[in-house]
Amino acid sequence: MHRNLRLRPGQAGISFIGLLFVVGVLACLGVLAAQAFPTVVEYQATLKAVQKASAGNTVTEVRQIFDKAAQIDDINSISGKDLDISKDGDRVVVKFAYKREIHMFGPAYLLLKYAGQSK
């Protein structure tokens, strides 16, 4: 009277501690992404403002156009005086570069470097 006994295979998957760890890491990454997203939006607005400003003919005019666009789009990381303005043939080229720091925890910061120029 020996019955065929089937042994159940070992369970596969993630443990509760493993799940908590994965959720914790994803939550930290989500918080960092939520803090970095506004800087990316500001960078896109800066690119748009630089493109508008490149329509100016003089350095002063380019800076004024940029500062007006920066007020409208709420650009705080850079101003007209920070722009690098040059001419390439008959067109005005406006370049910019700036850094943004995001505090993560304790002494740790996330440094984002943005740079761009008009087309």
C-alpha positions in Angstrom: 0.0 0.0 0.0 2.5 2.4 -1.0 1.0 5.4 -2.6 2.7 7.6 -5.1 3.6 10.7 -3.1 4.4 13.7 -5.1 6.8 16.1 -3.6 5.8 19.7 -4.0 8.5 21.8 -5.7 10.0 24.6 -3.6 8.2 27.9 -3.8 9.7 30.4 -6.2 9.3 34.2 -5.9 10.3 37.1 -3.8 10.3 37.1 -0.1 8.5 39.8 2.0 11.8 41.3 3.0 12.9 41.3 -0.7 9.7 43.0 -1.7 10.2 45.7 1.0 13.7 46.3 -0.3 12.6 46.6 -3.9 9.7 49.0 -2.9 12.1 51.1 -0.9 14.5 51.4 -3.7 11.8 52.3 -6.2 10.3 54.9 -3.8 13.7 56.6 -3.4 14.2 56.6 -7.2 10.6 58.0 -7.5 11.4 60.9 -5.1 14.6 61.8 -6.9 12.8 61.7 -10.3 10.0 63.9 -8.9 12.7 66.4 -7.7 14.6 66.3 -11.0 11.6 66.6 -13.3 11.0 70.4 -12.7 14.6 71.1 -13.6 14.2 69.3 -16.9 11.0 71.3 -17.6 13.0 74.5 -16.8 15.8 73.4 -19.1 13.3 73.0 -22.0 11.9 76.4 -21.2 15.4 77.8 -21.2 16.1 76.3 -24.7 12.9 77.9 -26.0 13.8 81.3 -24.5 17.3 81.1 -26.0 15.8 80.3 -29.4 13.5 83.4 -29.1 16.4 85.5 -27.9 18.6 84.6 -30.8 16.3 86.8 -33.0 17.8 89.9 -31.4 20.4 91.9 -33.2 22.5 93.3 -30.4 23.8 91.7 -27.2 21.6 94.0 -25.1 18.5 93.2 -27.1 19.2 89.4 -26.9 19.5 89.6 -23.1 16.3 91.7 -22.8 14.4 89.2 -25.0 15.7 86.3 -22.9 14.9 88.0 -19.6 11.3 88.7 -20.7 10.9 85.1 -21.8 12.5 84.0 -18.5 9.9 86.0 -16.5 7.0 84.4 -18.4 8.3 80.9 -18.2 9.6 81.2 -14.6 13.2 80.5 -15.4 15.3 81.1 -12.2 18.5 79.2 -12.8 19.9 81.5 -15.4 19.5 85.1 -16.5 20.3 87.2 -19.6 23.7 88.2 -18.1 24.7 84.5 -18.0 24.3 84.0 -21.7 27.3 83.6 -24.1 26.3 85.5 -27.2 28.3 85.4 -30.5 27.8 85.7 -34.2 28.2 83.0 -36.7 28.2 84.7 -40.1 24.9 86.7 -40.1 23.1 84.8 -37.4 23.3 85.2 -33.6 24.3 82.2 -31.6 23.2 82.1 -27.9 24.9 79.5 -25.6 24.2 78.8 -22.0 25.3 76.4 -19.3 24.3 76.0 -15.6 24.2 73.5 -12.8 21.4 72.5 -10.4 21.9 70.6 -7.2 19.3 68.5 -5.6 19.7 67.5 -2.0 19.2 63.7 -1.6 20.0 62.9 2.0 22.7 63.8 4.6 25.8 65.1 2.7 24.7 63.6 -0.7 23.6 65.8 -3.6 22.5 65.1 -7.1 24.3 67.4 -9.5 22.6 68.1 -12.9 24.6 70.0 -15.5 22.6 71.7 -18.3 24.0 73.3 -21.4 22.6 74.3 -24.8 22.5 76.8 -27.6 20.2 78.3 -30.2 19.9 76.6 -33.5 
